[in-house]
Amino acid sequence: IQKFASAVTAAQWDHITLQGREGPIKISLLDLFAPEDVLRCSRAIDAARSPEDLRILS
């Protein structure tokens, strides 16, 4: 949320929605329990230069 705060359109306990160039990007938080899934998501966010780069998580 902090990295792309201006693009956040919704932040709920189960998902985050960002506004991308080609429409909304909804990232589910429901299945982020396994350490490898959390790490994959964290790495994708760290590497992202824009919300559009996070489409791989939606």
Secondary structure, 3 states (H helix, E strand, C coil): CCCCHHHEEEECCCEEEEEECCEEEEEECCCCCCHHHHHHHHHHHHHCCCHHHHHHHC
